Amino acid sequence: MARDRTSLDRELDELPPELRWREWMLRIEAVLFASATPVPREDLARVVGQGASVELLLADLAADLEGRAFEVARVADGWMLRTRPAYASAIRAAADVGDQLFDLSEFDIAVLAAIAYHQPITRDGLKDIFGKEISRDLTGRLHARGLIATGPRAPQRGAPFTFVTTDRFLAAFDLETLVDLPEREHLHDAGLGSA
C-alpha cells in the first residue's frame, strides 16, 4: 500500500514560527510513537518543512521528554521512543508485554554476543567459538524474536548462510550501533567468556 504524502502540509506557512516548530516536533513524536522500529531521518523529514532541521527537532523533543517515563533514543540508523529502563519492572508488573520480553538464557546471550562481535558468522564459526554445535532451534528462536537475521552467504564451499544482528538487537540491548558493544576484554574480565 502506497503512503499518501500529498495531503500533508509540510511547510505550515500559515503558522507563526514558534507554533510551526512545535507542530513539527509533535509530528515527529507521533511518528516515533506509532512505529515499532527505529525511524530513519529521511522518513522523519517527510513530515516537516523543507528548511527544518530534523536533528534540532529531535533534540527539542528529547528535552521536552526530560523527566518523563519515556525518551527519544538513537538506534541503528534511526530514532525511536522507548520507556526509560527505570520503569521496566513497573511495566512487567502491570502490563501485558507478551513477546517483548526476551527471557534469554546466559547461553543465548553468549551466542548473540558472538554473532554481534563476529558478524557475519556461519554456524561453523559459532561452533569454533563454543566448541560445540549451535542448534538450529536456538538460532531459529533468536531469529523469530527478531534479534538476528540471515546475512550474506559465506564465500566458502557450499556457500553457507551467515548470521547478523538486527536493529531490534540494538534496541533490546540499548545500543546505538555495534560500536557501542563493550570491549571483548571487559566481557572476559567480567567472566562472560571469550565471545
VODO-253333 format. One line per field, with one value per residue: residue number from 1; residue in three letters; y, z, x of N, C-alpha, C in turn. Coordinates in Angstrom, 1 decimal, always signed. Each point is the difference from the previous one (the first is absolute). Example, Ala and Ser with C-alpha at 12.3 -4.5 7.8 and 13.67 -1.06 7.14 Angstrom:
<nodes>
pos = c(1_2)
code = c(ALA_SER)
n_y = c(-5.7_+1.1)
n_z = c(+7.8_-0.7)
n_x = c(+13.2_-0.4)
ca_y = c(+1.2_+1.1)
ca_z = c(+0.0_+0.0)
ca_x = c(-0.9_+0.9)
c_y = c(+1.2_+1.1)
c_z = c(+0.0_+0.8)
c_x = c(+0.9_-0.8)
</nodes>
This chain:
<nodes>
pos = c(1_2_3_4_5_6_7_8_9_10_11_12_13_14_15_16_17_18_19_20_21_22_23_24_25_26_27_28_29_30_31_32_33_34_35_36_37_38_39_40_41_42_43_44_45_46_47_48_49_50_51_52_53_54_55_56_57_58_59_60_61_62_63_64_65_66_67_68_69_70_71_72_73_74_75_76_77_78_79_80_81_82_83_84_85_86_87_88_89_90_91_92_93_94_95_96_97_98_99_100_101_102_103_104_105_106_107_108_109_110_111_112_113_114_115_116_117_118_119_120_121_122_123_124_125_126_127_128_129_130_131_132_133_134_135_136_137_138_139_140_141_142_143_144_145_146_147_148_149_150_151_152_153_154_155_156_157_158_159_160_161_162_163_164_165_166_167_168_169_170_171_172_173_174_175_176_177_178_179_180_181_182_183_184_185_186_187_188_189_190_191_192_193_194_195)
code = c(MET_ALA_ARG_ASP_ARG_THR_SER_LEU_ASP_ARG_GLU_LEU_ASP_GLU_LEU_PRO_PRO_GLU_LEU_ARG_TRP_ARG_GLU_TRP_MET_LEU_ARG_ILE_GLU_ALA_VAL_LEU_PHE_ALA_SER_ALA_THR_PRO_VAL_PRO_ARG_GLU_ASP_LEU_ALA_ARG_VAL_VAL_GLY_GLN_GLY_ALA_SER_VAL_GLU_LEU_LEU_LEU_ALA_ASP_LEU_ALA_ALA_ASP_LEU_GLU_GLY_ARG_ALA_PHE_GLU_VAL_ALA_ARG_VAL_ALA_ASP_GLY_TRP_MET_LEU_ARG_THR_ARG_PRO_ALA_TYR_ALA_SER_ALA_ILE_ARG_ALA_ALA_ALA_ASP_VAL_GLY_ASP_GLN_LEU_PHE_ASP_LEU_SER_GLU_PHE_ASP_ILE_ALA_VAL_LEU_ALA_ALA_ILE_ALA_TYR_HIS_GLN_PRO_ILE_THR_ARG_ASP_GLY_LEU_LYS_ASP_ILE_PHE_GLY_LYS_GLU_ILE_SER_ARG_ASP_LEU_THR_GLY_ARG_LEU_HIS_ALA_ARG_GLY_LEU_ILE_ALA_THR_GLY_PRO_ARG_ALA_PRO_GLN_ARG_GLY_ALA_PRO_PHE_THR_PHE_VAL_THR_THR_ASP_ARG_PHE_LEU_ALA_ALA_PHE_ASP_LEU_GLU_THR_LEU_VAL_ASP_LEU_PRO_GLU_ARG_GLU_HIS_LEU_HIS_ASP_ALA_GLY_LEU_GLY_SER_ALA)
n_y = c(-1.2_+0.9_+0.8_+0.7_+0.6_+0.0_-0.6_-0.1_+1.0_-0.1_+1.1_-0.1_+0.6_-0.4_-0.8_+0.6_+0.4_+0.6_+0.3_+0.5_+0.5_+0.5_+0.4_+0.4_+0.5_+0.5_+0.4_+0.4_+0.6_+0.4_+0.3_+0.5_+0.6_+0.2_+0.3_-1.3_+0.7_+0.1_+1.4_-0.2_+0.8_-0.7_-1.0_+0.4_+0.2_-1.1_+0.2_+0.5_+1.3_+0.5_+1.2_-0.9_+0.2_-1.2_+0.2_+1.2_-0.4_-1.0_+0.9_+0.8_-1.0_-0.4_+1.3_+0.0_-1.1_+0.9_-1.0_-0.4_-0.9_+0.8_-0.4_+0.9_-1.1_+0.1_-0.7_-0.6_+0.0_-0.1_+0.5_-0.2_-0.2_+0.1_-1.0_+0.8_-0.5_+1.1_+0.0_-0.7_+0.0_+1.3_+0.1_-0.8_+0.8_+1.0_-0.1_-0.3_-0.4_-1.1_-0.1_+1.2_-0.8_+0.0_+0.1_+0.6_-1.2_-0.4_-1.3_+0.3_+0.7_-1.1_-0.7_+0.8_-0.1_-1.3_-0.1_+0.8_-0.7_-1.0_+0.8_-0.6_-0.9_-1.1_-1.0_-0.2_+1.3_-0.1_-1.1_+0.7_+1.0_-0.8_-0.5_+0.4_-0.8_+1.0_-0.3_-0.6_-0.7_+0.1_-0.2_-1.0_-0.2_+0.2_-0.8_-0.9_+0.2_-0.1_-0.8_-1.0_+0.1_-0.5_-0.2_+0.5_-0.6_-0.9_+0.6_-1.1_-1.2_-0.1_+1.1_-0.4_+0.0_+1.2_+0.3_+0.9_+1.0_+0.4_+0.9_-1.1_-0.7_+1.0_+0.0_-1.4_+0.3_+1.0_-0.4_+1.1_-0.5_-0.8_+1.2_+0.1_-1.1_-0.6_+0.4_-0.9_+0.8_+1.0_-0.6_-0.3_+1.2_+0.2_-0.9_+0.7_-0.6_-0.6_+0.6)
n_z = c(+0.0_-0.9_+0.5_+0.6_-0.9_-0.7_+1.0_+0.2_+0.7_-0.6_-0.7_+0.2_-1.2_+0.2_+0.6_+1.2_-0.1_+1.2_-0.5_-1.1_+0.7_+0.9_-1.1_-0.5_+1.2_+0.0_-1.3_+0.4_+1.1_-0.8_-0.9_+1.0_+0.5_-1.3_+0.0_-0.4_-1.0_+0.0_+0.1_-1.2_+0.0_-1.1_+0.8_+1.0_-0.9_-0.2_+1.4_-0.4_+0.2_-1.2_+0.6_+0.4_+1.1_-0.5_-0.1_-0.3_-0.8_-0.3_+0.0_-0.7_-0.8_-0.2_-0.2_-0.9_-0.3_+0.3_+0.9_-1.3_-0.1_-1.0_-0.9_-0.7_-0.7_-0.2_-1.0_-0.2_-1.1_+1.2_+0.3_+1.3_+0.4_+1.2_+0.8_+0.9_+0.1_+0.6_-1.1_-0.3_+1.2_-0.1_-1.1_+0.3_+1.1_-0.9_-0.9_-1.0_+0.3_+0.3_-1.4_+0.6_+0.9_+0.0_+1.4_-0.1_-0.3_+0.9_-0.4_+0.0_+1.1_+0.4_-0.5_+0.6_+1.1_-0.2_-0.3_+1.0_+0.7_-0.6_+0.0_-1.2_+0.7_-0.4_-0.2_-1.0_-0.3_+0.2_-0.8_-0.8_+0.3_-0.1_-1.0_-0.5_-0.6_-0.7_+0.8_-1.0_+1.1_+0.5_-1.1_-0.1_+1.3_-0.1_-1.1_+0.5_+1.0_-1.2_+0.8_-0.8_-1.1_-1.2_+0.0_-0.6_-1.1_+0.7_-0.2_+0.2_-0.1_-0.8_+0.0_+1.2_+0.5_+0.2_+1.2_+0.1_+0.8_+0.7_-0.6_+0.0_-0.5_-0.8_-0.4_-0.1_-0.5_-0.3_-1.3_-0.3_+0.1_-0.8_-0.4_+0.5_-0.6_+1.1_+0.4_-0.8_+0.2_-0.1_-1.1_-0.4_+0.3_-0.6_-0.6_-1.1_+0.2_-1.1_+0.0)
n_x = c(+0.8_-0.2_+1.0_-1.0_+0.8_-1.1_-0.7_+1.3_-0.4_+1.1_-0.2_-1.4_+0.0_-1.3_+0.8_+0.0_+1.3_-0.4_-1.2_+0.6_+1.0_-0.9_-0.7_+1.1_+0.3_-1.2_+0.2_+1.2_-0.5_-1.0_+0.8_+0.9_-1.1_-0.3_+1.3_+0.0_+0.5_+1.4_-0.2_+0.3_+1.1_+0.2_-0.4_+0.8_+0.9_-0.7_+0.1_+1.1_+0.1_+0.2_+0.0_-0.9_+0.7_+0.0_+1.3_-0.3_-0.9_+0.8_+1.0_-0.9_-0.4_+1.2_+0.2_-1.0_+0.6_+0.9_+0.3_-0.2_-0.9_+0.0_+0.8_+0.7_+0.1_+1.2_-0.5_+1.2_-0.7_-0.6_-1.2_-0.2_-1.2_+0.6_-0.5_+0.2_+1.2_+0.0_-0.8_+1.0_+0.3_-0.3_+0.6_+1.0_-0.1_-0.2_+0.9_-0.8_+1.2_-0.6_+0.1_-0.3_-0.3_+1.3_+0.0_+1.2_+0.5_+0.9_-0.3_-1.3_+0.3_+0.6_-1.0_-0.9_+0.7_+0.1_-1.3_-0.3_+0.9_-0.6_-1.1_-0.4_-0.7_+0.7_-0.8_+0.9_-0.1_-1.3_+0.0_+0.8_-0.9_-1.1_+0.6_-1.2_-0.8_-0.3_-1.0_-0.6_-0.4_+1.3_+0.6_-0.8_+0.2_+1.3_-0.2_-0.7_+0.9_+0.6_+0.8_-0.2_+0.7_-0.4_+1.3_+1.1_+0.0_+0.6_+1.2_-0.7_+0.5_-0.9_+0.7_+0.5_-1.2_-0.1_+0.3_-1.0_+0.4_-1.1_-0.8_-0.8_+1.0_+0.3_-1.3_+0.0_+1.2_-0.9_+0.2_+0.8_+1.3_+0.6_+0.4_-1.2_+0.3_+0.0_+1.1_+0.5_+1.0_-0.9_-0.5_+1.2_+0.3_-1.2_+0.8_-0.1_+1.1_+0.2_-1.2)
ca_y = c(+1.2_+1.2_+1.0_+1.2_+1.1_+1.2_+0.7_+0.5_+1.3_-0.1_+1.3_+0.7_+1.4_+0.8_+0.1_+0.8_-0.9_-0.9_-1.0_-0.9_-0.9_-0.9_-1.0_-0.9_-0.8_-1.0_-1.0_-1.0_-0.9_-0.9_-1.0_-0.9_-0.8_-1.0_-1.0_-1.0_-0.1_+1.3_+0.7_+0.7_+1.4_+0.3_-0.1_+1.1_+1.2_+0.0_+0.6_+1.4_+0.9_-0.1_+0.5_-0.4_-1.0_-1.2_-0.2_+1.0_-0.3_-1.2_+0.5_+0.7_-1.0_-0.7_+0.9_+0.0_-1.3_-0.2_-0.2_-0.9_-1.5_-0.5_+0.8_-0.1_-0.7_-0.3_-1.5_-0.3_+1.2_+0.7_+0.4_-0.6_+0.3_-1.2_+0.3_+0.1_-1.3_+0.1_-0.4_-1.4_-0.8_+0.4_-0.5_-1.4_-0.3_+0.4_+0.0_-1.2_+0.3_-1.2_-0.4_+1.0_-0.5_-1.0_-1.2_-0.6_-0.6_+0.5_-0.5_+0.8_+1.3_-0.2_-0.2_+1.3_+0.8_-0.5_+0.5_+1.4_+0.3_-0.7_-0.1_-1.1_-1.2_-1.3_-1.0_-0.6_+1.0_-0.1_-1.3_+0.2_+0.8_-0.6_-1.4_-0.9_+0.4_+0.9_-0.6_+0.8_+0.5_+1.2_+1.1_+0.3_+0.8_+1.3_+0.6_+0.3_+1.1_+1.2_+0.4_-0.3_-0.2_-0.7_+0.9_-0.5_-1.4_+0.0_-0.3_-1.2_-1.1_-0.2_+1.4_+0.0_+1.3_+0.6_+0.7_+1.4_+0.6_+0.9_+1.2_-0.4_-0.4_+1.2_+0.7_-0.8_+0.1_+1.4_+0.4_+0.8_-0.7_-1.1_+0.7_+0.2_-1.3_+0.0_-0.6_-1.4_-0.2_+0.3_-1.2_-1.1_+0.4_-0.1_-1.4_-0.3_-0.8_+0.6_+0.3)
ca_z = c(+0.0_-0.2_+1.0_-0.5_+0.5_-0.7_+0.8_+1.2_-0.2_+0.7_+0.2_+1.0_-0.1_+0.7_+1.4_+0.4_+0.1_+1.2_-0.1_-1.1_+0.6_+0.9_-0.8_-0.6_+1.1_+0.4_-1.1_+0.1_+1.2_-0.4_-0.9_+0.8_+0.9_-0.8_-0.7_+0.8_-0.4_-0.1_-1.2_-0.6_-0.2_-1.3_+0.2_+0.9_-0.8_-0.8_+0.7_+0.4_-1.1_-0.8_+0.7_+1.5_+0.4_+0.7_+1.2_+1.0_+0.4_+0.9_+1.2_+0.8_+0.5_+1.2_+1.2_+0.5_+0.7_+1.2_+1.2_-0.3_+0.0_-1.3_-0.6_-1.4_+0.0_-1.3_-0.1_-1.4_-0.9_+0.2_+1.3_+0.5_+1.4_+0.9_+1.4_+0.7_+0.7_+1.4_+0.1_-0.5_+1.0_+0.1_-1.2_+0.2_+1.0_-0.2_-1.4_-0.8_-1.0_-0.9_-0.5_+0.1_+1.0_-0.8_+0.8_-0.5_+0.9_-0.1_-1.3_-1.0_+0.0_-0.5_-1.5_-0.6_+0.1_-1.0_-1.3_+0.0_-0.1_-1.1_-1.2_-0.1_+0.4_-0.3_+1.1_+0.3_+0.7_+1.4_+0.6_+0.3_+1.2_+1.2_+0.1_-0.2_-1.0_+0.4_-0.6_-0.9_+0.8_+0.7_-1.0_-0.4_+1.0_-0.1_-1.3_+0.2_+0.9_-0.7_+0.5_-1.1_-1.3_-0.9_-0.6_-1.3_-0.1_+0.2_-1.2_+0.2_-0.6_+0.4_+0.3_+1.1_+0.5_+1.2_+0.9_+0.4_+0.9_-0.6_+0.8_+1.2_+1.0_+0.5_+0.9_+1.2_+0.8_+0.2_-0.7_-1.2_-1.1_+0.5_+0.6_+1.4_+0.7_+0.9_-0.6_+0.3_+1.2_+1.2_+0.2_+0.5_+1.4_+0.8_+0.1_-1.0_-1.1_-1.0_-1.2)
ca_x = c(-0.8_+0.8_-0.2_-0.6_+0.9_-0.5_-0.9_+0.6_+0.6_+1.3_+0.6_-0.7_+0.3_-1.0_+0.3_+1.2_+1.1_+0.1_-1.0_+0.4_+1.0_-0.7_-0.7_+1.0_+0.4_-1.1_-0.1_+1.1_-0.4_-1.1_+0.6_+0.8_-0.9_-0.8_+0.9_+0.6_+1.4_+0.6_-0.4_+1.2_-0.1_-0.7_-1.4_-0.4_+0.1_-1.2_-1.1_+0.4_+0.3_+1.2_+1.1_+0.1_+1.0_-0.5_+0.8_-0.3_-1.4_+0.2_+0.6_-1.0_-0.9_+0.7_+0.0_-1.4_-0.3_+0.8_-0.8_-1.2_+0.2_+0.6_+1.1_+0.3_+1.3_+0.6_+0.3_+0.5_+0.0_-1.3_-0.4_-1.3_-0.4_+0.0_-0.1_+1.3_+0.2_-0.4_-1.4_-0.1_-0.6_-1.4_-0.7_-0.1_-0.9_-1.4_-0.5_+0.2_+1.1_+0.1_+1.3_+1.0_+1.0_+0.8_+0.3_+1.1_+0.9_+1.4_+0.6_-0.6_+0.7_+1.4_+0.0_-0.3_+1.3_+0.9_-0.5_+0.3_+1.4_+0.7_-0.9_-0.9_+0.6_-0.7_-0.2_+1.3_+0.7_-0.5_+0.5_+1.4_+0.1_-0.6_+0.5_-1.1_-1.0_-1.1_-1.2_-0.9_-1.1_+0.4_+0.1_-1.4_-0.7_+0.6_-0.5_-1.5_-0.2_+0.4_+1.3_+1.0_-0.5_+0.9_+0.9_+0.4_+0.6_+1.4_+0.7_+0.7_-0.7_-1.4_-0.5_-1.0_-0.5_+0.6_-0.9_+0.4_-1.0_-1.0_-0.3_-0.7_+1.1_+0.6_-1.0_-0.2_+1.1_+0.3_+1.1_-0.3_+0.6_+0.8_+1.2_-0.3_+0.2_+1.2_+1.3_+0.0_+0.8_-0.9_-0.9_+0.9_+0.3_-1.3_-0.3_-1.0_+0.6_+0.9_-0.8)
c_y = c(+1.2_+1.0_+1.2_+1.2_+1.3_+0.9_+0.7_+1.4_+0.0_+1.3_+0.7_+1.5_+0.9_+0.1_+0.9_-1.0_-0.9_-1.1_-1.0_-1.1_-1.0_-1.1_-1.0_-1.0_-1.1_-1.0_-1.0_-0.9_-1.0_-1.1_-1.0_-0.8_-1.1_-1.1_-1.0_-0.2_+1.4_+0.6_+0.8_+1.5_+0.4_-0.1_+1.1_+1.3_+0.2_+0.7_+1.5_+0.8_-0.2_+0.4_-0.4_-1.0_-1.1_-0.2_+1.0_-0.3_-1.2_+0.4_+0.8_-1.0_-0.7_+0.9_+0.1_-1.2_-0.2_-0.1_-0.8_-1.4_-0.5_+1.0_-0.2_-0.7_-0.2_-1.4_-0.2_+1.3_+0.8_+0.3_-0.7_+0.6_-1.3_+0.4_+0.0_-1.3_+0.0_-0.5_-1.4_-0.9_+0.4_-0.5_-1.5_-0.4_+0.3_-0.2_-1.4_+0.4_-1.2_-0.3_+1.1_-0.4_-1.2_-1.2_-0.9_-0.7_+0.6_-0.4_+0.7_+1.3_-0.2_-0.2_+1.3_+0.9_-0.5_+0.5_+1.5_+0.4_-0.6_+0.0_+0.6_-1.3_-1.2_-0.8_-0.7_+0.9_+0.0_-1.2_+0.2_+0.8_-0.8_-1.5_-1.0_+0.5_+0.9_-0.5_+1.0_+0.5_+1.3_+1.2_+0.3_+0.8_+1.4_+0.8_+0.4_+1.2_+1.3_+0.5_-0.3_-0.1_-0.8_+1.1_-0.5_-1.4_+0.1_-0.5_-1.3_-1.1_-0.2_+1.3_+0.0_+1.4_+0.5_+0.7_+1.4_+0.5_+1.0_+1.3_-0.3_-0.4_+1.3_+0.7_-0.8_+0.1_+1.4_+0.5_+0.8_-0.8_-1.2_+0.5_+0.1_-1.3_+0.2_-0.6_-1.4_-0.4_+0.2_-1.1_-1.1_+0.3_-0.2_-1.5_-0.4_-0.8_+0.8_+0.1_+0.8)
c_z = c(+0.0_+1.1_-0.7_+0.6_-0.6_+1.0_+1.2_-0.4_+0.8_+0.4_+1.1_+0.0_+0.7_+1.5_+0.3_+0.2_+1.2_+0.0_-1.1_+0.6_+0.9_-0.7_-0.6_+1.1_+0.3_-1.1_+0.1_+1.2_-0.4_-0.9_+0.8_+0.9_-0.7_-0.6_+1.0_-0.2_+0.0_-1.3_-0.6_-0.2_-1.2_+0.2_+0.9_-0.8_-0.9_+0.6_+0.5_-1.3_-0.5_+0.8_+1.5_+0.2_+0.8_+1.3_+1.1_+0.5_+1.0_+1.3_+0.9_+0.6_+1.2_+1.2_+0.6_+0.8_+1.2_+1.2_-0.2_+0.0_-1.3_-0.6_-1.5_+0.0_-1.5_-0.1_-1.5_-0.8_+0.2_+1.5_+0.4_+1.4_+0.7_+1.4_+0.7_+0.8_+1.5_+0.2_-0.5_+1.0_+0.2_-1.2_+0.1_+1.0_-0.4_-1.5_-0.7_-1.1_-0.9_-0.4_-0.1_+1.0_-0.7_+0.8_-0.6_+1.0_-0.1_-1.3_-1.2_-0.2_-0.5_-1.5_-0.7_+0.0_-1.1_-1.4_-0.1_-0.3_-1.3_-1.3_-1.2_+0.3_-0.3_+1.2_+0.4_+0.8_+1.5_+0.7_+0.4_+1.3_+1.2_+0.1_+0.0_-1.0_+0.7_-0.7_-0.9_+0.8_+0.7_-1.0_-0.6_+1.0_+0.0_-1.2_+0.2_+0.9_-0.7_+0.4_-1.0_-1.3_-0.8_-0.7_-1.4_+0.1_+0.2_-1.3_+0.2_-0.6_+0.5_+0.3_+1.1_+0.4_+1.2_+0.9_+0.3_+1.0_-0.7_+0.8_+1.3_+1.1_+0.6_+1.0_+1.3_+1.0_+0.2_-0.7_-1.2_-1.2_+0.6_+0.6_+1.5_+0.8_+1.0_-0.6_+0.5_+1.3_+1.3_+0.2_+0.6_+1.5_+0.9_+0.1_-1.0_-1.2_-1.0_-1.3_-0.9)
c_x = c(+0.9_-0.4_-0.6_+0.8_-0.6_-0.8_+0.6_+0.7_+1.3_+0.5_-0.7_+0.2_-0.9_+0.3_+1.2_+1.1_+0.1_-1.1_+0.3_+1.0_-0.6_-0.8_+0.9_+0.5_-1.1_-0.2_+1.1_-0.3_-1.0_+0.6_+0.8_-0.9_-0.7_+0.9_+0.5_+1.5_+0.6_-0.4_+1.2_-0.3_-0.8_-1.6_-0.6_-0.1_-1.3_-1.2_+0.3_+0.3_+1.4_+1.2_+0.2_+1.1_-0.6_+0.8_-0.3_-1.4_+0.1_+0.6_-1.0_-1.0_+0.6_+0.0_-1.4_-0.3_+0.8_-0.9_-1.2_+0.4_+0.6_+0.9_+0.1_+1.4_+0.5_+0.3_+0.2_-0.1_-1.3_-0.2_-1.2_-0.3_+0.0_-0.1_+1.3_+0.2_-0.5_-1.5_-0.3_-0.8_-1.5_-0.8_-0.3_-1.1_-1.5_-0.4_+0.3_+1.0_+0.3_+1.4_+1.1_+1.1_+0.7_+0.3_+1.1_+0.9_+1.4_+0.6_-0.6_+0.7_+1.4_+0.0_-0.3_+1.3_+1.0_-0.4_+0.3_+1.4_+0.7_-0.8_+0.7_+0.8_-0.9_-0.3_+1.3_+0.9_-0.4_+0.5_+1.5_+0.1_-0.4_+0.5_-1.1_-0.9_-1.1_-1.3_-0.8_-1.1_+0.3_+0.1_-1.4_-0.8_+0.5_-0.4_-1.5_-0.2_+0.5_+1.4_+1.1_-0.7_+1.0_+0.8_+0.4_+0.5_+1.5_+0.7_+0.9_-0.8_-1.4_-0.7_-1.1_-0.5_+0.8_-1.0_+0.6_-1.1_-0.9_-0.1_-0.7_+1.0_+0.6_-1.0_-0.1_+1.2_+0.5_+1.3_-0.4_+0.5_+0.8_+1.3_-0.2_+0.1_+1.1_+1.2_+0.0_+0.8_-0.8_-0.9_+0.7_+0.3_-1.2_-0.4_-1.1_+0.6_+0.8_-0.8_+0.9)
</nodes>
